[in-house]
């Protein structure tokens, strides 16, 4: 196609823009809903707020299924070959060139939005990277002068003109979610210099698919409804893009840093006072107490979100991409398999890591295996669980990870599809699953007769302690030790506290909820990267700023609660799809909105008092809740020397009375950390060292 033919298409683009303006209207589809929201927000409410209804759901699901098929069976193998041939530096620098050639579209879009600074920024970046960066191969504007990209597009410009997005519209392999952004994508393509370079678009698509495929798989692979997961996350990300949130936040932080440097030069900078951890509370005299110097707590709820900072270490072979056959980071080093628990049912998934290689002249060591149990909704490749597994593996242990009993895949593999939440039954199912996996590992000669340790966190922690009682009364696995990290004392009281977090959103208006959600989501997305574990007692506040989240505790608590409610909703959806739950709309493949709205309204209290009891007809609700607490296994907790527990004093899932009870029952086998909320200090060196060393203690 020559240049004259390209210009002939401009009237067509204009006509399409006018058409989409008519179809979408001048308002967002949620504008007709009341701004007030007196009830606590649910995941469905948030989705409706960001994207409106989905009247073309059946069509969109069909188109997404095409995308998912192509991503799994075409893009994935192609990306693996591509990233194996070309290492990370080549792929990164080629993407830099592609971004540089897209400058005209970003600059014009910024001008159309009256974002003059962004237009200037893009121009400076283009000139610097095209010259000093050698045709954009190197992003010198970012590396040398900290000039961030604006990430502007025509869909954003149309939004500033008052053109609404319309309803969700998904087409295969097209990243836009609505008609407005789809037309914007056409304009982006017209203003992209690569459009006029033969075959450049195809090569760019291949390169970017290789970059995006791993992230896409993380979003959809473990979801009971990949379409809903994809739509929710893309809606949030798009809302952030419409506001140029990442661009503006980058400049805000640069300005903050410049002001601090200026104050230092002028001698007016006041260094922050040294952080002094709180002293041991007087009512917790018996457990070990560990001060986390320079943890710089931001409140229990916000600290909890800092769990996202805990991730596996950077790939040992930084040269390669995640999908490369040469990549040897910790997750890729594991053996991920399935074992059949019930004939003709999906297999139970697990991942196993062998012991690290030791020098031939090193003395022989007994085999030690750590079995990891995660919190509500956790999957066997959950980032927190895998990161903790890596720490044990680095210390010489074999490690095994499993799906949580509160995860929909475990329910499907278990055969009976019985609802989880009754602790004695959950622990028994975990033990049966572990026995099946151990048999599979021995069959493959990956293990012999190792010393076995259980390590569970959150809900996995309380299950670990219940397993200690089961093994004490009827040993079948032969466990050497049980390590519980931040276990709730009672599932019933923990559920009430989660409900209370979500209830904090009651009365938030539509605009307030949107602002709070985007602030939390944006800051969390900025933290989605591996961090080396160098936070310890010698870390200063200046060094530590990158580990802090500028999020208020109230917003953090609501988002954390909504995330846990989504895990509950996913589990109920899977169970309802297999065996219809009473009182909920019928499952329909192409129309699930009504069902999700009903499921998302289920609180944890509803689940415990209304939905769970029918699964256990011989038990009253009070008996179910009483049996699902640590109070029911007090004797084992007092007497077993195999148990080690680690907890944070400010964990919001513990009441003051529960803290005192734990301290009195476990005594020296319990370690209190001064800060961290719920699991929010796992990236802190001292915390990790103590957890891992608990498996090395002679018993």
C-alpha positions in Angstrom: 0.0 0.0 0.0 1.5 3.4 -1.0 1.3 6.7 0.9 -1.5 8.1 -1.3 -3.7 5.0 -0.7 -3.2 5.4 3.1 -4.4 9.0 3.0 -7.5 7.9 1.2 -8.5 6.0 4.3 -8.7 9.1 6.5 -12.3 9.8 5.6 -13.2 6.2 6.5 -11.6 6.7 9.9 -13.6 9.9 10.4 -16.8 8.2 9.4 -16.1 5.4 11.9 -15.5 7.9 14.6 -18.8 9.6 14.0 -20.5 6.2 14.0 -19.0 5.2 17.3 -20.0 8.5 18.8 -23.6 7.8 17.9 -23.5 4.2 19.2 -21.7 5.0 22.4 -23.4 8.2 23.2 -21.8 10.9 25.4 -22.0 9.0 28.7 -20.5 6.0 30.3 -23.0 3.1 30.6 -22.9 3.2 34.4 -23.9 6.9 34.5 -27.6 6.0 34.8 -27.0 4.1 38.1 -27.2 6.1 41.3 -24.1 7.7 42.5 -24.9 6.7 46.1 -24.1 3.2 47.3 -25.4 2.6 50.8 -24.6 -1.1 50.9 -21.0 -2.6 51.1 -19.5 -2.9 47.7 -19.2 -6.3 46.0 -16.9 -7.4 43.1 -20.0 -7.3 40.8 -20.7 -3.7 41.9 -17.1 -2.7 41.1 -17.2 -4.4 37.7 -20.5 -2.7 36.9 -19.0 0.7 38.0 -16.0 0.3 35.7 -17.6 -1.4 32.7 -21.3 -1.2 32.9 -23.5 -4.1 32.0 -22.4 -6.7 29.4 -25.5 -7.2 27.2 -23.3 -8.9 24.5 -21.9 -11.4 27.1 -22.5 -14.5 25.0 -20.8 -13.0 21.9 -18.0 -11.6 24.0 -17.4 -14.9 25.7 -17.3 -16.6 22.3 -14.7 -14.1 21.0 -12.7 -14.4 24.2 -12.7 -18.2 23.8 -11.1 -17.7 20.4 -8.5 -15.4 21.9 -7.8 -17.8 24.7 -7.5 -20.8 22.3 -5.0 -18.8 20.1 -3.0 -17.6 23.1 -2.7 -21.1 24.6 -2.2 -23.2 21.5 -0.5 -20.7 19.1 1.0 -17.8 20.9 2.3 -19.8 23.8 4.4 -22.4 21.8 5.4 -19.6 19.3 6.5 -17.4 22.2 8.5 -20.2 23.7 10.4 -20.8 20.5 10.9 -17.0 20.0 12.2 -16.3 23.5 14.5 -19.3 23.3 16.1 -18.1 20.1 16.2 -14.4 21.1 17.4 -13.5 24.6 15.8 -10.8 26.8 18.1 -7.9 25.8 17.2 -8.3 22.1 13.4 -8.5 22.9 13.6 -5.5 25.2 15.5 -3.3 22.8 13.4 -4.3 19.8 10.3 -3.3 21.9 12.0 0.0 22.6 12.3 0.6 18.9 8.7 -0.2 18.4 7.6 2.2 21.1 9.7 4.9 19.7 8.1 4.5 16.2 4.7 5.0 17.8 5.6 8.5 18.9 3.2 10.4 16.5 0.1 8.7 17.8 1.0 9.4 21.4 1.9 13.0 20.8 -1.2 13.8 18.8 -3.4 12.0 21.4 -1.8 14.0 24.2 -2.5 17.3 22.2 -6.1 16.2 21.6 -6.5 15.7 25.4 -4.9 19.1 26.1 -2.1 17.3 28.0 0.6 19.7 26.9 3.2 18.3 29.3 2.7 14.8 28.1 3.0 15.9 24.4 6.2 17.7 25.3 7.5 14.7 27.2 6.8 12.4 24.2 8.6 14.8 21.9 11.7 15.0 24.1 11.7 11.2 24.5 11.5 10.7 20.7 14.3 13.1 19.9 16.6 11.8 22.7 15.9 8.1 22.0 16.1 8.5 18.2 19.5 10.1 18.4 21.4 9.2 21.6 19.4 6.0 21.9 20.3 4.9 18.4 16.9 4.8 16.6 15.2 4.0 19.9 17.2 0.9 20.7 18.0 2.3 24.1 15.6 4.3 26.2 18.1 6.9 27.3 15.3 9.4 28.2 14.2 7.1 31.0 17.6 5.8 32.0 19.5 9.1 32.0 16.9 11.8 32.7 14.1 9.8 34.3 11.5 11.0 31.7 8.6 8.5 31.7 6.5 7.6 28.7 2.9 9.0 28.6 1.3 5.9 27.2 -1.4 8.1 25.5 -3.7 6.7 22.8 -6.7 7.9 20.8 -9.2 6.0 22.9 -8.1 8.3 25.8 -8.6 11.4 23.6 -12.1 10.3 22.6 -12.9 9.8 26.2 -11.9 13.3 27.1 -14.2 14.6 24.4 -17.1 13.0 26.2 -17.5 9.9 24.0 -18.6 7.0 26.2 -17.1 3.6 25.8 -20.4 1.8 25.1 -20.9 -1.7 26.2 -18.1 -4.3 26.3 -17.0 -5.5 22.8 -14.3 -8.1 22.5 -12.8 -9.3 19.3 -10.1 -12.1 18.9 -6.6 -10.9 19.8 -7.7 -7.3 20.0 -6.7 -5.6 23.4 -9.6 -3.1 23.4 -12.7 -3.8 25.5 -15.2 -1.5 23.9 -16.2 0.2 20.6 -14.7 3.6 21.4 -11.2 2.1 22.1 -11.5 -0.2 19.1 -12.0 2.9 16.8 -9.2 4.5 18.8 -7.0 1.6 18.0 -7.6 2.2 14.2 -6.4 5.8 14.6 -3.4 4.6 16.7 -2.5 2.3 13.8 -2.8 5.1 11.3 -0.5 7.3 13.2 2.0 4.5 13.9 5.2 4.8 11.7 5.5 1.0 11.7 2.2 0.8 9.7 4.2 2.1 6.7 7.2 -0.3 7.1 6.6 -3.6 5.4 6.1 -6.5 7.8 7.0 -4.4 10.8 3.5 -4.9 12.3 3.8 -8.7 12.2 7.2 -8.7 13.8 6.0 -6.2 16.5 3.0 -8.4 17.2 5.2 -11.5 17.7 7.6 -9.6 19.9 4.9 -8.1 22.1 3.0 -11.4 22.3 6.2 -13.0 23.6 6.4 -10.3 26.3 2.7 -10.5 27.2 2.0 -14.2 27.0 3.4 -15.1 30.5 1.3 -12.3 32.1 -1.8 -13.4 30.3 -1.4 -17.0 31.4 -1.0 -15.8 35.0 -4.4 -14.0 34.7 -6.5 -16.8 33.2 -4.8 -20.1 33.9 -6.0 -20.5 37.5 -9.4 -18.7 37.1 -12.7 -20.6 37.3 -14.0 -18.0 34.8 -11.1 -16.6 32.7 -13.3 -14.2 30.8 -14.5 -12.5 34.0 -10.9 -12.3 35.4 -9.6 -10.8 32.2 -12.4 -8.3 31.9 -12.1 -7.1 35.5 -8.3 -6.6 35.4 -8.5 -5.0 31.9 -11.2 -2.6 33.1 -9.1 -1.5 36.0 -6.0 -1.1 34.0 -7.9 0.8 31.3 -9.3 3.2 33.8 -5.8 3.9 35.1 -4.6 4.5 31.5 -7.5 6.9 30.8 -6.2 9.0 33.7 -2.6 8.7 32.6 -2.2 7.5 36.2 1.2 5.8 35.8 2.7 8.8 33.9 1.5 11.3 36.5 2.5 9.1 39.4 6.0 8.8 38.0 6.3 12.6 37.7 4.9 13.0 41.2 7.6 10.7 42.6 10.3 12.4 40.6 9.3 15.8 41.9 9.2 14.4 45.5 12.7 13.1 45.0 14.0 16.4 43.5 12.5 18.4 46.5 14.3 16.1 48.9 17.6 16.4 47.1 17.1 20.2 47.0 16.5 20.3 50.7 19.6 18.2 51.3 21.7 20.6 49.2 20.3 23.6 51.1 20.8 22.0 54.4 17.1 22.1 55.3 16.3 18.4 55.0 15.3 16.7 58.2 16.2 13.1 58.2 13.4 10.9 59.5 13.7 9.7 63.0 15.1 6.2 63.5 12.3 3.7 63.6 11.9 2.2 67.1 9.7 -1.0 67.1 7.1 -1.2 69.8 8.0 -3.0 73.0 6.6 -6.4 73.9 3.0 -5.9 75.1 2.6 -6.7 78.7 -0.2 -9.3 78.1 2.1 -11.4 75.9 4.9 -12.4 78.3 5.5 -16.1 77.3 6.1 -16.2 73.5 9.4 -15.2 71.9 9.3 -11.5 70.8 11.1 -10.2 67.7 11.4 -6.5 66.9 11.5 -5.7 63.2 13.8 -2.7 63.1 13.1 -0.3 60.2 10.0 -2.1 59.1 8.2 1.3 59.1 4.7 0.1 59.6 1.9 1.9 57.7 -1.0 0.2 59.7 -2.1 -3.4 59.8 -4.3 -3.2 56.6 -1.8 -1.4 54.4 1.0 -3.6 55.7 -1.0 -6.6 54.6 -1.0 -5.4 51.0 2.8 -5.4 51.2 2.7 -9.2 50.8 2.9 -8.4 47.1 6.5 -7.4 47.6 7.4 -11.0 48.5 8.2 -12.8 45.3 10.7 -15.3 43.9 14.1 -13.9 43.2 15.1 -12.6 39.8 15.8 -15.4 37.3 19.3 -16.8 37.8 19.7 -16.4 34.0 18.6 -12.8 33.6 19.5 -13.1 29.9 16.3 -15.2 29.2 12.6 -14.5 29.2 10.2 -16.4 31.5 8.9 -18.7 28.6 12.4 -19.4 27.3 13.5 -23.1 27.4 16.8 -21.8 28.9 15.1 -19.9 31.7 16.0 -21.5 35.1 14.2 -19.4 37.6 12.7 -21.1 40.6 9.2 -21.6 39.3 10.5 -23.2 36.0 12.8 -25.5 38.0 9.8 -27.2 39.6 8.0 -30.3 38.4 4.3 -29.4 38.0 2.0 -32.4 37.7 -1.5 -33.8 38.5 -2.5 -36.9 40.5 -5.9 -38.4 40.2 -7.8 -38.6 43.5 -11.1 -39.9 42.1 -11.5 -41.8 38.8 -12.8 -39.6 35.9 -12.3 -36.4 37.8 -9.8 -33.6 37.2 -6.5 -34.4 38.8 -5.1 -32.6 41.9 -2.3 -30.3 40.9 1.0 -30.0 42.7 4.5 -28.7 42.1 7.6 -30.4 43.4 11.2 -29.1 43.7 14.1 -31.4 44.3 16.9 -30.5 46.8 19.5 -28.2 45.4 22.7 -29.9 44.1 25.5 -30.2 46.7 29.2 -30.7 46.1 30.2 -34.4 45.8 32.6 -34.2 48.7 29.9 -32.7 51.0 28.7 -35.0 53.8 25.5 -36.9 53.1 22.3 -35.2 54.5 18.9 -36.8 55.3 16.1 -36.0 52.8 13.8 -33.3 54.1 10.6 -32.3 52.5 8.5 -29.3 53.2 4.8 -29.4 52.2 3.3 -25.9 51.7 -0.4 -25.0 52.4 -1.7 -21.6 51.3 -4.5 -19.3 52.4 -8.0 -18.9 51.0 -8.2 -19.5 47.3 -4.5 -20.1 46.9 -3.2 -22.1 43.9 -0.2 -24.3 43.8 1.8 -21.7 41.9 0.6 -18.8 44.1 3.4 -16.2 44.2 3.5 -16.0 48.0 3.7 -19.8 48.4 6.3 -20.3 45.7 8.4 -17.5 47.1 8.4 -19.1 50.5 9.0 -22.5 48.9 12.1 -21.0 47.3 13.5 -19.9 50.7 13.1 -23.5 52.0 14.6 -24.9 48.8 17.6 -22.6 49.1 18.1 -24.0 52.6 18.4 -27.5 51.3 14.8 -28.8 51.5 12.7 -30.5 48.9 9.4 -28.6 48.6 5.9 -29.5 47.6 3.0 -27.1 46.9 -0.7 -27.8 46.6 -3.9 -26.0 45.8 -5.9 -24.7 48.8 -9.0 -26.6 49.8 -10.8 -23.3 49.4 -9.8 -23.2 45.7 -12.2 -24.4 43.0 -9.7 -26.7 41.4 -9.3 -28.7 44.7 -13.0 -29.0 45.0 -13.2 -30.4 41.4 -10.4 -32.9 42.0 -11.8 -34.0 45.4 -14.8 -35.6 43.6 -17.6 -35.0 46.0 -17.5 -31.2 45.4 -18.2 -30.7 49.1 -17.9 -27.1 50.3 -14.8 -26.3 52.4 -14.7 -24.4 55.6 -15.2 -27.2 58.2 -11.7 -27.6 59.6 -11.7 -31.3 60.6 -13.0 -32.3 57.1 -10.7 -29.9 55.3 -7.6 -31.2 57.2 -8.6 -34.8 56.4 -9.0 -34.0 52.7 -5.6 -32.3 52.8 -4.0 -35.4 54.4 -5.6 -37.8 51.8 -4.4 -35.5 49.0 -0.9 -35.4 50.4 -0.8 -39.2 50.7 -1.7 -39.5 47.0 0.9 -37.0 46.0 3.6 -38.7 48.1 2.8 -42.0 46.5 3.2 -40.4 43.1 6.5 -38.9 44.0 7.8 -42.3 45.3 6.6 -44.0 42.2 8.7 -41.6 40.1 11.6 -42.1 42.5 11.8 -38.4 43.3 11.7 -39.1 47.1 12.5 -42.1 49.3 11.6 -41.7 53.0 12.2 -38.0 53.8 11.6 -36.2 57.0 8.4 -34.3 56.3 7.4 -30.9 57.5 4.2 -29.0 57.0 4.3 -25.2 56.6 1.0 -23.4 56.1 0.1 -19.7 56.2 -3.2 -18.0 57.0 -6.0 -20.6 56.4 -3.2 -23.1 55.5 -1.7 -22.3 58.9 -4.8 -23.4 60.9 -5.1 -26.5 58.7 -1.5 -27.3 59.5 -2.2 -27.2 63.2 -5.3 -29.4 62.8 -3.1 -31.9 60.8 -0.8 -32.0 63.9 -3.7 -33.3 65.9 -4.7 -35.8 63.3 -1.2 -37.1 63.0 -0.8 -37.3 66.7 -4.0 -39.4 67.1 -3.5 -41.5 63.9 -0.1 -41.1 62.3 -0.3 -41.9 58.6 2.2 -39.6 57.0 4.9 -39.5 59.7 5.5 -35.8 60.1 8.6 -34.3 61.8 7.3 -30.8 62.3 4.4 -28.4 61.8 5.0 -24.7 61.1 2.1 -22.2 61.0 2.5 -18.6 59.9 -0.3 -16.1 60.8 -3.0 -18.8 61.5 -6.3 -17.4 62.6 -7.5 -18.8 65.9 -11.0 -19.3 64.7 -12.3 -19.5 61.1 -15.6 -18.1 62.3 -14.1 -15.0 63.9 -11.7 -14.5 61.0 -14.6 -14.5 58.5 -16.4 -11.9 60.6 -13.3 -9.6 60.5 -13.1 -10.0 56.7 -16.8 -9.1 56.4 -16.1 -6.1 58.6 -13.3 -4.9 56.2 -15.7 -5.0 53.2 -18.5 -3.4 55.3 -16.2 -0.4 55.6 -17.1 0.5 52.0 -20.8 1.0 52.8 -21.8 4.5 51.9 -18.9 5.2 49.6 -20.2 6.9 46.5 -19.4 5.7 43.1 -16.7 8.3 42.6 -15.2 7.7 46.0 -15.0 4.0 45.4 -13.5 4.5 42.0 -10.8 6.9 43.3 -9.9 4.6 46.2 -9.8 1.4 44.1 -7.6 3.0 41.4 -5.2 4.4 44.0 -4.7 0.9 45.5 -4.6 -0.9 42.2 -2.2 1.5 40.6 0.3 1.3 43.5 0.0 -2.5 43.6 0.7 -2.7 39.8 3.8 -0.6 40.3 5.0 -3.2 42.8 4.5 -6.3 40.7 8.1 -7.2 40.2 10.6 -9.4 42.1 12.6 -7.8 44.9 15.8 -9.0 46.4 15.5 -9.6 50.1 17.8 -6.9 51.5 15.4 -5.3 54.0 16.9 -5.8 57.5 17.8 -3.9 60.6 20.3 -1.7 58.7 17.9 -0.4 56.1 17.3 3.3 56.2 14.0 5.0 55.4 15.5 6.5 52.2 16.4 3.0 51.1 13.1 1.6 52.2 10.7 4.1 50.5 10.3 1.8 47.5 8.8 -0.9 49.8 6.1 1.4 51.2 2.6 1.8 49.7 1.0 5.2 49.6 -2.4 3.7 50.4 -4.6 4.6 53.4 -5.5 1.7 55.7 -9.2 2.0 55.1 -8.9 1.6 51.4 -6.4 -1.2 51.8 -8.7 -3.1 54.1 -11.6 -2.9 51.7 -9.6 -4.0 48.7 -8.1 -6.9 50.7 -11.6 -8.0 51.8 -13.0 -7.8 48.3 -10.1 -9.9 47.0 -10.9 -12.6 49.6 -14.6 -12.3 48.7 -13.7 -13.0 45.1 -12.1 -16.3 46.2 -15.3 -17.2 48.0 -17.4 -16.3 44.9 -15.1 -18.4 42.6 -15.4 -21.4 44.9 -19.2 -21.1 45.1 -19.5 -20.7 41.4 -17.5 -23.9 40.7 -19.6 -25.8 43.3 -22.9 -24.4 41.9 -21.9 -25.3 38.3 -21.3 -28.9 39.4 -24.2 -29.3 41.8 -26.7 -26.5 41.9 -26.8 -24.6 45.3 -30.2 -23.9 46.6 -31.4 -20.3 46.2 -29.2 -19.2 43.4 -29.9 -18.5 39.7 -29.3 -21.3 37.2 -25.9 -21.5 35.6 -25.9 -20.4 32.0 -22.7 -20.4 29.9 -23.4 -17.2 28.0 -25.3 -15.2 30.7 -23.7 -15.2 34.2 -24.2 -11.7 35.4 -27.3 -12.5 37.5 -25.6 -15.5 39.0 -22.4 -13.5 39.9 -24.4 -10.7 41.4 -26.1 -13.3 43.7 -22.9 -15.1 44.6 -21.0 -11.8 45.3 -23.6 -10.8 47.8 -22.8 -13.8 49.9 -20.7 -12.7 52.9 -18.5 -15.0 54.8 -21.1 -15.0 57.7 -23.8 -16.0 55.2 -21.5 -18.8 54.0 -20.8 -20.1 57.5 -24.5 -19.8 58.7 -26.6 -20.5 55.6 -24.6 -22.3 52.9 -22.1 -24.5 54.7 -24.5 -26.3 57.3 -26.5 -28.2 54.7 -23.3 -29.9 53.6 -23.0 -31.4 57.1 -26.5 -32.4 58.1 -25.4 -33.9 61.4 -23.9 -30.7 62.7 -25.4 -27.5 63.9 -23.8 -24.2 62.8 -22.4 -23.6 66.4 -20.8 -27.0 66.3 -19.3 -26.4 62.9 -17.8 -23.1 64.0 -16.5 -24.5 67.3 -14.8 -27.4 65.6 -13.2 -25.0 63.1 -11.1 -23.3 65.7 -7.8 -23.8 67.5 -9.7 -23.9 70.8 -10.9 -27.4 69.7 -7.3 -28.7 69.6 -5.9 -26.9 72.7 -4.5 -30.1 74.1 -2.3 -30.8 71.1 -1.2 -27.2 70.9 -0.1 -27.3 74.6 1.8 -30.6 74.4 3.2 -31.2 70.9 6.8 -30.2 70.6 6.6 -30.6 66.8 4.6 -27.3 66.5 6.1 -23.9 65.8 3.9 -20.8 65.2 4.9 -17.4 63.9 2.5 -14.4 64.3 2.3 -10.7 64.0 1.0 -8.8 67.0 -1.0 -6.4 64.8 -2.6 -9.1 62.6 -6.2 -7.8 62.2 -7.5 -11.4 62.0 -6.7 -11.8 65.7 -8.6 -10.3 68.6 -6.8 -9.2 71.7 -8.3 -12.2 73.6 -7.1 -14.6 70.9 -3.6 -13.2 71.1 -3.4 -13.7 74.8 -4.8 -17.3 74.5 -2.2 -18.2 71.9 0.6 -16.8 74.0 -0.4 -18.7 77.0 -1.0 -22.0 75.2 2.1 -22.1 72.9 4.6 -20.3 75.1 8.2 -20.5 73.7 7.0 -22.4 70.6 5.3 -19.1 69.5 7.2 -16.1 68.0 5.6 -12.7 67.9 6.8 -10.1 65.3 6.3 -6.5 66.2 4.7 -5.5 62.9 3.4 -6.8 59.6 -0.4 -7.0 59.6 -1.5 -10.3 58.0 1.5 -11.8 56.1 2.8 -8.3 55.3 6.4 -8.9 56.5 7.3 -12.1 54.7 9.9 -10.2 52.6 11.8 -9.1 55.7 15.0 -11.1 56.1 14.6 -11.8 59.9 11.1 -13.1 59.5 12.1 -15.5 56.7 15.2 -16.7 58.5 13.2 -17.6 61.6 10.5 -19.4 59.6 13.0 -21.5 57.6 15.2 -22.3 60.5 12.2 -23.7 62.4 12.3 -26.7 60.0 16.0 -27.3 60.8 15.5 -27.5 64.6 16.1 -30.9 66.1 12.9 -32.3 67.7 
